[in-house]
């Protein structure tokens, strides 16, 4: 090689250096061409063929942000790889890239799409090929910040991508029809809702990439446990990131607290000091069966106030084995008293005793002015005439209303094999893994069915009655559905 170089003329050497530089620039300024997705990344990208709202919730350093930038670059340019099976835009688009703050948008999203913001020579080294960048509009008051980038689409027109942040007021997300929205880091629910609304008329895409650092928020819970048509959800852990070697993993683990490691490494929401029911749900699940007449039965109700749903739980007690069974449930939002009462009666609540909580003795100030318990009784519900309380202690004193006492009791019964849940009670089973403590106190969120079950289970031995109870049709026909067979938790 050295001999060959020595025989080349100065002009030839100059031309060779120029060619090497051009080759280096082609790679440097066309970064997206070297992207090769693996596993969850390709699955996430291709899911957009049929889905409009997509969430990739991953551990740290799993490649989520660059994957988000790559997706945006493909849509802005119309330059899709051969393996791409997701949605394609055949004309220029209007897009938003949104992050937590103006500075993090500049430092992360802008840098991933355009190149490091603080290095002029890096312009064009991001996910958007340099030759496709037509121009930019600077953001006032933010050094190096870009407000809008214009990108040449393969069809010949110009796509635009505006950079926004969650610091902006809600009106900055209103009024405009958008084709693609990328939310990096978890968005406030109000901003997420606006983004979905902005893409409704265009039948566009809203996709999110984040690590769930804020815990089990309503947005996270919706994707994890209540996935709707047109939505897609995928998780990824360090095991799904082959670019992370063992040395890097060890260094990162050393700086994470034990409590946050699951969130950082697996992309699972941090649940404060720990879950209240730390056991495998399959240990308490049983297939439905027709309840014998001698079992005591009761219905517990947790009253819902919008946006929280009502919770209604049917519990039976087998005195021979001293085993409790949650055998039926009902939960719905925005139910009026008549509708909720009808649901309770369908579950046998016109005959089975119904245990209501203390707030059932409050008055319905907005309408009748009567106590809620009286309104339910007028609808035919067989209400017990007193509110729920824990059973008396060994000293005979009143048990009070402590949630902790009831939760400890339920966990104890579960661990003894004395508390069972019919497989069809999916709402209770959804709430159970995420019911947790923070700084030692139980977090009173997403607990409607757990609360209703607690009221019923702690009342059934005192106030339950034997006899046939109504059981939903699928208990007799065998048409069962298993939440845990479908679960992504």
N, C-alpha and C positions, 0 to 999 in steps of 0.2 A: 504493500500500500504506500509506504514511504517513497519507494523508488518511482512509483507511478506519479505521485504528487510532484516529485522533483522534475519530472519530464514535462509537466503541464506549464503552459505559459501563464503569465500574470493575468491575462485576459480570461483564460479558461478557468483559473482559480477563482477569479471574481465572479464568473458566471456560476460556478459550482456552489459558491457560498450563497449566492442569490437564490439558487434553486433550493438549497437546504433551508434557507430562511423562509421561503414561500411554503415549503412543506410544513415547517414548524408553525407558521401562522395559520395554515389551513386547519391544523389540529387545534391551535390555541383559540382561534376565533370562530370555530364551529364545534364548540364543546358538546352540544347536544348529539352530534353524530356518533360520539363515542359512548353514549349512554346505553347500557345493557341491563335491563331490569331483571330482577330475580323474584321468584315466589310471590309474596304479597304485593310487590310493586306492580307487576304485570297484571295481577288479578284486580287490583284497585283501578288501574288505568282502563282495562277492558270492560269493567263493570259499567262504565258510563254509556255503553251501547243501549242499555235498557233502563238506567237509573238517572235521576235528576239531582239527587242529594246524596253525597258520598262522604264518608268519614274514614280516614286512616288514623287510628289511635295507637301509637307505637311507643316503645321505650325510647330513651334518648340515644342519639347516634345511630339510629336505624336507617337513615337516609330519607326521612319523610319530607324534609324541606326541599332538598334538591329534586325529589320526585315531583313535588308540587310545582316547582319552577319549570321542570321539563314539560309537564302537562300544559302549563300556560304557554310556553314557547311554541309547542306544536300547534295549539289552537290559534295563536296570534299569526303564525307564519303560514299555516296550512301545510307545513312540511311534516307529514306523518311517516313513520318507519313502516316497513313491510309487515312487521309482526303486529301492528296496531289493529285491534278489533273494537276499540271503543268508539265513542261519538266522533264524527269528523265535521268540521265546518268548511264548507266549500267556498265561502266568501269571507270578506273581512269581518271581524267581530269587534264588539265593544266589551271590554273586560275590566274587572277590578282585582287588584291584589291588596289584601288587607291584613294588617298585623296589629300587635298590641299597642304600640306607640309610634309617633312620627320617627323617632330615632331608631327603634328596632326595625321599622319598615325600611329605613335607609340602610341600616347595617346588615340586615339579613335578606329581606325579599328583593330589594333593589340590587344588592350585590350579587345575589344568586342569578338574577335575570340579566343584568347588564355588565357585571364585573365589579370588583372591589371599588367602593365609592371613593376611597381616599387615595387611589392610585390612578392617575390619568392614563398611564400606559395599559391599564387593565380594562379599559372601556371596550366592550365587545367580547370579553372572555367569559361571560355568563352563559346561561342556557339559550338566550336569543342570539343567533348567529349575527356577527357584526355587519355583514353585508345586507342584512334584513332591517337593520335599525335606520329609520329615516330621519328621526330627530327626537329631541326631548324638550320638555318644558320644566324649567327649574322651579323648585319649591321655595317660596319666599321665606326668609328667616331661618332656613335650615341649610347650613354649609354642606355642599355636595349632594343635597337632597333633590330628587326628581319628583315632579308631580304627575307628569304624563309622559309616556313613551309611545312614539308612533312606529309601527312595524309594517314592513311591506309583506302583504299576503301573496301567496303563490298565484292567486287568481288575477293579480294585477292591482288590486285596491290597497287601502291602508287600514290596518287594524290599530286600535288604541287601547292602552292599558293604563288606568289611573291607579295611583298608589294612595290608599286611605289607611286610617288607623281607628282603633276603638276609642281613642280620645275624642274623636269628632262628635259633634252633636248629631242626634238621630236624623235631623232634617237633611244632613249631607248624604244620607243613604236613600232619600225618597225621590220619586218623580221620574227617574230615568229607567228605560228598558235596557237590560244588560244581558249579554249572551253567556258569559262565563265569570264566575266569582271564585277566587281562591282565598280561603281564610286560613292563615297560618297562625297557630296558637288559638286556644278556645275563645270563641266570640261570646259576648253577652247575648242572651236569648233574643233580646229586642233587635239587635243588629242582624243576627242570623235570620230572624223572621223577615226583616226588610229585604235582605239579600235574596231570599227565596221568592218574595213578592216581585222583586225587580226582574227575575228571570222567568216569571210565570208566562208572560205574553210571548216571549221568544222561545219558550220551551228549552231554556238554557240549562246550565249546570252550575251547581254550587258544590264545591268540594272543600273539605276541611282536613288539615294535617296538624296533629298536635299530640303532646304527651299530657295526660289528664292530671295536671298539677293542682287543680282546684277541687279534686275529689269527685264524688258522685253527684254532679250537678244535674239539674233537669235535662239539659241538652245531652249530656253523656248517658243518662239513664234512658232517655227516649231511644237513642240508637242501640244501646245494649239490650234493652228489655221490651221495647215497643216499636220495633222496626215496621215501618209502613210501606205500602206499595210505592215503588219508585225510589226507595232509599237503599243504600248499601253500606255495610259496616265491615271493617276488617281490623284486626289487631296484629301487631308484630312485636316480637321480643328480640333480645340479643341473639337467640338461637336462629332467628330468621335473617340475621345480618352477617353474612360470611366475610365481609370486609373488616369486621372487628376481630382482632386476634386476642389470644388469652392474656397477653401482657396489658393491652389497653383496657380490657375488662377488669383486670385486677386493680389497675390504677384508679379507674372510675369507682369501683365498689368501695375503695378505701375512703372516698370522700362522701359517700352517701350514708345517711343514718340507717339503722336497721329497719325503721318504720317506713322509709321511702324507697327502699330498694326494689320492692315489687313494682311500684309505679315507674321508677327509672329504667328498670331492666325489662319489664314485661309489658309496659303500657297499660297497666290496670290501675283504676282510680285508687288513690290513697284514702283509706277509711279510718282516719283519726287514730285512736289508740287500739283499734281492733274491732272485729265483728262481735256482735252479742251472742250469736249462735255458731261457735267455731266447730262445726261438724259437717260431715258429708250429708247433703240432703237425702241421698238415697237410703241412708240409715233410718230415716223416719217415714219414708214413703211406702204406702201399701196400695195395692189395687183395690178399687171400690168393691164393696159387697153389700148385700141387703142387710140392714141393721136388725138384729133381733128385737123383739118387742120389749124385753126387760131392760134394755139399755136406757139410762137416763139421758134426756136430750134437752138442749137449751139453745137459744139463738142470741148471740152477742152483736151489738150494733155500735159502730163508731160513727157519729154524725159528721158528715162532710160539709165544709163551707168553702165555696168556690175560691180557688181552683182545686181544692182538695176533694177527692171523691168520698162518698159514703163507703163504709166497710160493713159487711154483714157476714157473720160466720156461724155455721151450725156445728155444734160440738156434741158428741155422744160420749157417755162414760159406761164402761163395762165393769160392774162391781165385782165380778168373779175374778178378773185378772187385774183389776185396778188400772185399766188402760183408757186413755183419752183418745178420741178420734175427731179430727177436723174432717167432716164429710161433705160439706157443701159451702159455697161462698157466693157473694155477690158484691160487685163494686162498680160504681158509675159516678160520673161527675154531673153537676148541674141538674140533679134530680129534684123535683119538687116532692113534697111530703106524700101526696097521693100516689105518685109513681113509685117512690121508694117503699111505701107501705104495701103496695100491690106486689112488689118483688118479695118482700118479707113473707107475705101471706102465701105466695106460691111455694115458698120453702117450708110451709107448715106453720107459719107464725101466727095463725089464728087459733092454734091449739097448743103449740109448744110455747113455753114461757120465753119471753123476750127481755133480755137484760139491756137496759139503756144506760149511757154514761151520765155523769152529773150535769152536763150542759143540756140534757133533755128537759131539765126543770127550769130552764130559762124561758122567757116569753118571746114569742114571735112578734117582735115590735113592729116589723115592717108590714105585717098583714093583719092577722086576727087578734093579736094581743094575748093569745092563750099560750100556756106552756106547751112546749113541743110534745111532751109525753101525752097530753090530752088530745092533741091533734092526731097523733098516731093511733091512740085508742079509739078515737072517733072513726078512723078508717078500718077498724076491725082487728088491729094488731093486739095480741095478748101480752101487753106490757106488764112487767112486774112494777109494783107501785113505789119502788124506791130505786135510787141510782146505784151503780156498781160500787163495791168496795171489796178490798181483799178479805179473805176469810179471817176470823178472829185468831189471835195468837194463842199459845198454850196457857197464857194467863187469863184468857177470856176477854181481853180488851179488843176493841174494834180494830180491824186490820188496816184501815186507812186506804189511801189511793196511790201509794207509792208504785211508780212504774218499775223501779229497780227490783222491788220485792217480787212482782209478777214475772218479770223477765228471768230473774234467777230461778224462780220456781219452774217456769217452762223449760229452761235449759236443763235443769236437774231431771225433770221427767223425760226429756228427750234422751239424755245420756243413760238413763235407766231402762230405756226401751219401753216407756210407759206413755209416750205421746206420739201418736201416729197421724199422718196426713194422707188423705186420699190423693192419688196421683192426679186427679182432675182438678184439684184446688191450686191452680197455677198461679193465681195472684199472690197467695201466701208464699208460695215457693219462689216467686220472683223477688218479693220483699226480703226474704230471709237472709240471703247472702250479703245484702248491702246494709242491713240494720246494724248500726255501729255506734261507737262512742268517740267523743272528741274531748280531750282534756278530762277524761274520766266520766263525763256526763253523756247519757244517751242522746243522740241527735234525733229530734222529733220530726223527721222527714220521711216520706214514702213508707209510712207505717200504719196505714189505715186498716189493712187486713190483719196485721199483727195485733193491733190494739183491739179490734173486734174479737179476735180469737182469744186474746188474754182475758177479756171480760167474760166470755162464755166459759172458757176452761176453768177459771177460778170460781165460777158460780154454779156449775152443773151439779156438783155433789150436794149443794145446799138447796138449790131451787129447781133443778131439772126434774122432768117427769117422764115416766116410762110410757110405752105405747108406740104404735106405728107412727112414723114420721114420713112426711113427703120426701121422696128422693127423686132427683131429676131423671128424666127418661133414660139417659145413657147408662145409668147404673144398672138398669134392668135389661137393656138391649145389648150391652157390651160395646157400644160405640164410644170408645174411650180415646182421648188424645193425651199424649204425654208431653208436657212442657220440657222435661229434661232431655227427651230425645231430640228436641229441636234447639235446645238452649245453646247460646254462645257464651254463657258465663263459665 
